[in-house]
Amino acid sequence: MAYSRNGARRRARRPSRRRELHTGVLGRLLIMAAVVAAIVLGVAIFFRVRTVEVQGNSIYSWEQVANASGVAPGDNLFMLNREAVAGSIKAQLPYVQNVSVGRILPDTVVIQVEESQIAGLVEADVGGSWYINTEGRVLGSSLDNFSGQVVEMTGFTLVNPQTGQDARPTEGQEEAMAAALEIIDAMEGTGLMEKITTINVEKTYDIELLAGDQYQILLGGTDELPYKMQYLQAVLDELDPYLRGTIDLTFDEKRVARFREWEQTE
């Protein structure tokens, strides 16, 4: 019977221990909840946007990027939807290609933009000329705050261009537009974008480039474009600056460029 009484006593004490355990866990949970609430309240009160920094912009002003972001003074720094901010900027500013949004505590939003590399200016079937970027996206019919060289592309036209949409050439001219963009891509990093003023791809097997009214460049097709562009840059560097003429890079005769000076007219 003693065994039974001891067992009964142990069983009688167990509920009390469970109550103590339950009370301890509940207390810790309440403390954790209070700490989290304090942190959230502190973030809500103290981490407010006061400054918006814009980096990488040249075509668009600080005001244009900041306004397009939708970020306003007093917004919660940690509650900003960075993807939504980036999407809003790209939707409203077609020359912006990529956007990254960062935070600097306690009150600064940093917006880093990468603006489109302008491929050239192309005539449209609806009239006027439109800018397209190196990826074939329509940028618009005007280009404010840009002072660099823009290449005129001839030999194809755009069908009903819409800002921010992919450029669509007239039916049957898809190969011509692709060739023009391929030439632009091959010129990247060579310095030729500042010298070439026109790309004529009306005949994709007999492409012609113009460097102002000083040089006519016969390119042939789009084969070996990187090599031809490097070769062209070397030729332009070697030619006397007062010369005017035709540079033949078709490689019809061996793999050498030929230069034919134009006759001087009075």
C-alpha positions as CSV (number, residue, x, y, z in Angstrom):
1,M,0.0,0.0,0.0
2,A,2.9,2.3,0.6
3,Y,3.9,1.9,-3.0
4,S,0.5,2.9,-4.1
5,R,0.4,6.0,-1.9
6,N,3.8,7.2,-3.2
7,G,2.7,6.6,-6.8
8,A,-0.5,8.5,-6.1
9,R,1.5,11.4,-4.6
10,R,3.8,11.5,-7.7
11,R,0.8,11.5,-9.9
12,A,-0.8,14.3,-7.9
13,R,2.3,16.5,-8.3
14,R,2.6,16.1,-12.1
15,P,-0.2,18.6,-13.0
16,S,1.5,21.3,-11.0
17,R,4.7,20.8,-12.9
18,R,2.9,21.0,-16.2
19,R,1.2,24.2,-15.2
20,E,4.6,25.7,-14.3
21,L,6.0,24.6,-17.6
22,H,3.0,26.0,-19.5
23,T,3.3,29.3,-17.6
24,G,7.0,29.6,-18.4
25,V,6.6,29.0,-22.1
26,L,3.7,31.4,-22.3
27,G,5.8,34.0,-20.5
28,R,8.7,33.6,-22.9
29,L,6.3,33.9,-25.9
30,L,4.8,37.1,-24.5
31,I,8.3,38.5,-24.0
32,M,9.3,37.6,-27.6
33,A,6.1,39.1,-28.9
34,A,6.8,42.3,-27.0
35,V,10.4,42.5,-28.4
36,V,9.2,41.9,-32.0
37,A,6.5,44.6,-31.5
38,A,9.1,47.0,-30.2
39,I,11.4,46.3,-33.2
40,V,8.5,46.8,-35.7
41,L,7.4,50.0,-33.9
42,G,11.0,51.3,-34.0
43,V,11.4,50.5,-37.7
44,A,8.1,52.2,-38.4
45,I,8.9,55.3,-36.5
46,F,12.6,55.8,-37.1
47,F,13.5,54.3,-40.5
48,R,11.7,56.7,-42.8
49,V,12.9,57.8,-46.3
50,R,14.4,61.3,-46.3
51,T,16.9,61.0,-49.3
52,V,16.6,59.4,-52.7
53,E,19.9,59.0,-54.6
54,V,20.0,58.3,-58.3
55,Q,23.1,56.9,-59.9
56,G,24.1,56.0,-63.5
57,N,21.6,58.4,-65.2
58,S,22.6,60.7,-68.0
59,I,19.6,60.9,-70.3
60,Y,17.1,61.3,-67.5
61,S,17.4,63.8,-64.7
62,W,17.3,63.0,-61.0
63,E,13.7,64.4,-60.8
64,Q,12.5,62.2,-63.6
65,V,13.9,59.0,-62.1
66,A,12.9,59.9,-58.5
67,N,9.3,60.8,-59.6
68,A,9.0,57.6,-61.7
69,S,10.1,55.5,-58.7
70,G,7.0,56.4,-56.7
71,V,9.2,56.7,-53.5
72,A,8.1,59.6,-51.3
73,P,9.7,61.2,-48.2
74,G,8.3,59.5,-45.1
75,D,7.9,56.1,-46.7
76,N,9.0,53.2,-44.5
77,L,12.5,52.2,-45.6
78,F,12.1,48.5,-44.9
79,M,8.6,48.3,-46.4
80,L,9.6,49.4,-49.9
81,N,8.8,46.9,-52.6
82,R,12.0,47.2,-54.6
83,E,10.7,45.2,-57.5
84,A,7.7,47.4,-57.8
85,V,9.9,50.5,-57.7
86,A,12.2,49.2,-60.4
87,G,9.2,48.1,-62.5
88,S,7.6,51.6,-62.2
89,I,10.8,53.3,-63.4
90,K,11.2,51.0,-66.4
91,A,7.5,51.4,-67.4
92,Q,7.6,55.2,-67.3
93,L,11.2,55.8,-68.6
94,P,11.8,53.7,-71.8
95,Y,15.5,54.6,-72.0
96,V,16.1,52.8,-68.7
97,Q,17.2,49.2,-69.4
98,N,18.0,47.9,-65.9
99,V,17.3,49.2,-62.3
100,S,18.6,48.1,-58.9
101,V,17.2,49.6,-55.7
102,G,19.2,49.6,-52.4
103,R,18.9,51.1,-48.9
104,I,21.4,52.9,-46.8
105,L,20.4,53.2,-43.1
106,P,18.9,55.1,-41.6
107,D,17.0,57.0,-44.3
108,T,18.4,56.7,-47.8
109,V,17.1,54.9,-50.9
110,V,19.7,54.4,-53.7
111,I,18.4,53.9,-57.2
112,Q,21.0,52.6,-59.7
113,V,19.9,52.8,-63.4
114,E,21.5,51.5,-66.5
115,E,20.3,53.4,-69.5
116,S,19.9,51.8,-72.9
117,Q,22.7,51.9,-75.4
118,I,21.2,53.7,-78.4
119,A,21.6,51.7,-81.6
120,G,20.3,54.2,-84.1
121,L,17.6,56.2,-85.7
122,V,15.2,54.4,-88.1
123,E,12.4,55.7,-90.3
124,A,8.9,54.4,-89.6
125,D,6.0,53.6,-91.9
126,V,3.8,56.1,-90.0
127,G,6.3,58.9,-90.7
128,G,9.2,60.4,-88.7
129,S,12.2,58.6,-87.3
130,W,12.4,56.5,-84.1
131,Y,15.3,55.6,-81.8
132,I,15.9,51.9,-81.1
133,N,18.4,50.4,-78.7
134,T,21.0,47.6,-79.2
135,E,18.4,45.0,-78.3
136,G,15.9,46.2,-80.9
137,R,13.5,47.9,-78.5
138,V,11.8,51.2,-79.5
139,L,13.0,54.1,-77.3
140,G,10.9,56.9,-78.7
141,S,10.8,59.5,-81.4
142,S,12.7,62.1,-79.3
143,L,15.8,62.0,-77.3
144,D,16.3,64.7,-74.7
145,N,19.5,65.3,-72.7
146,F,21.6,63.1,-75.1
147,S,24.5,64.7,-77.0
148,G,26.3,61.6,-78.3
149,Q,26.6,60.4,-81.9
150,V,23.5,58.5,-83.2
151,V,23.8,56.3,-86.2
152,E,21.2,56.6,-88.9
153,M,20.0,53.2,-90.2
154,T,18.7,52.9,-93.7
155,G,17.5,49.9,-95.8
156,F,14.5,49.0,-93.5
157,T,11.6,50.8,-91.9
158,L,9.7,50.2,-88.7
159,V,6.0,49.2,-88.6
160,N,3.9,51.2,-86.2
161,P,6.6,51.7,-83.5
162,Q,5.5,52.0,-79.9
163,T,7.8,53.3,-77.2
164,G,9.0,50.5,-75.0
165,Q,8.0,47.8,-77.4
166,D,10.1,45.6,-79.6
167,A,10.9,47.1,-83.0
168,R,9.1,45.4,-85.9
169,P,10.6,45.9,-89.4
170,T,8.5,45.9,-92.6
171,E,7.7,42.4,-93.8
172,G,10.7,41.1,-95.7
173,Q,13.2,43.4,-94.0
174,E,13.8,41.3,-90.9
175,E,17.3,40.3,-92.1
176,A,18.2,43.9,-92.8
177,M,17.3,45.1,-89.3
178,A,19.2,42.1,-87.8
179,A,22.3,42.9,-89.8
180,A,22.2,46.6,-88.7
181,L,22.0,45.6,-85.0
182,E,24.7,43.0,-85.5
183,I,27.0,45.8,-86.9
184,I,26.3,48.0,-84.0
185,D,27.1,45.1,-81.6
186,A,30.4,44.6,-83.4
187,M,31.3,48.3,-83.1
188,E,30.9,48.3,-79.4
189,G,34.1,49.1,-77.6
190,T,36.0,50.1,-80.9
191,G,35.3,53.8,-80.9
192,L,33.5,53.5,-84.2
193,M,30.2,54.6,-82.7
194,E,31.6,58.2,-82.6
195,K,32.7,58.0,-86.2
196,I,30.1,56.1,-88.2
197,T,27.0,58.2,-89.1
198,T,25.0,55.9,-91.4
199,I,24.5,52.1,-91.8
200,N,22.9,51.2,-95.1
201,V,21.7,47.5,-95.1
202,E,19.3,47.7,-98.1
203,K,21.5,44.9,-99.5
204,T,22.7,42.7,-96.7
205,Y,25.4,41.2,-99.0
206,D,26.6,44.7,-99.9
207,I,26.4,46.8,-96.7
208,E,27.6,50.4,-96.8
209,L,28.7,52.6,-93.9
210,L,29.4,56.3,-94.0
211,A,31.6,58.3,-91.7
212,G,30.1,61.7,-92.3
213,D,31.0,63.0,-95.8
214,Q,34.6,61.9,-95.4
215,Y,34.6,58.1,-95.9
216,Q,32.4,55.5,-97.6
217,I,33.0,52.0,-96.2
218,L,32.2,49.0,-98.3
219,L,31.6,46.2,-95.8
220,G,30.2,43.3,-98.0
221,G,28.2,41.0,-95.8
222,T,28.1,40.4,-92.1
223,D,30.7,37.7,-92.1
224,E,33.7,38.2,-89.9
225,L,32.2,41.4,-88.5
226,P,34.4,41.7,-85.4
227,Y,37.5,41.3,-87.5
228,K,36.2,43.9,-90.1
229,M,35.4,46.4,-87.3
230,Q,38.9,46.1,-85.8
231,Y,40.5,46.4,-89.2
232,L,38.4,49.5,-90.0
233,Q,39.4,51.2,-86.8
234,A,43.1,50.5,-87.6
235,V,42.6,51.9,-91.1
236,L,40.9,55.1,-89.8
237,D,43.7,55.6,-87.3
238,E,46.4,55.3,-90.1
239,L,44.7,57.5,-92.7
240,D,45.7,61.2,-92.9
241,P,42.8,63.2,-91.5
242,Y,42.5,65.4,-94.6
243,L,41.9,62.5,-97.0
244,R,38.4,61.6,-98.3
245,G,37.5,58.4,-100.1
246,T,36.3,54.9,-100.1
247,I,37.5,52.1,-97.8
248,D,36.9,48.6,-99.2
249,L,36.6,45.9,-96.6
250,T,34.8,43.3,-98.8
251,F,38.1,41.3,-98.9
252,D,37.4,40.5,-102.6
253,E,41.2,40.6,-103.2
254,K,43.0,38.7,-100.4
255,R,42.3,39.8,-96.8
256,V,43.4,43.4,-97.0
257,A,41.6,46.7,-97.0
258,R,41.8,49.0,-100.0
259,F,41.5,52.8,-100.0
260,R,40.5,54.8,-103.0
261,E,40.8,58.6,-102.6
262,W,38.1,60.7,-104.1
263,E,38.9,63.2,-106.8
264,Q,39.0,66.7,-105.4
265,T,36.4,69.1,-106.8
266,E,36.7,72.8,-106.9
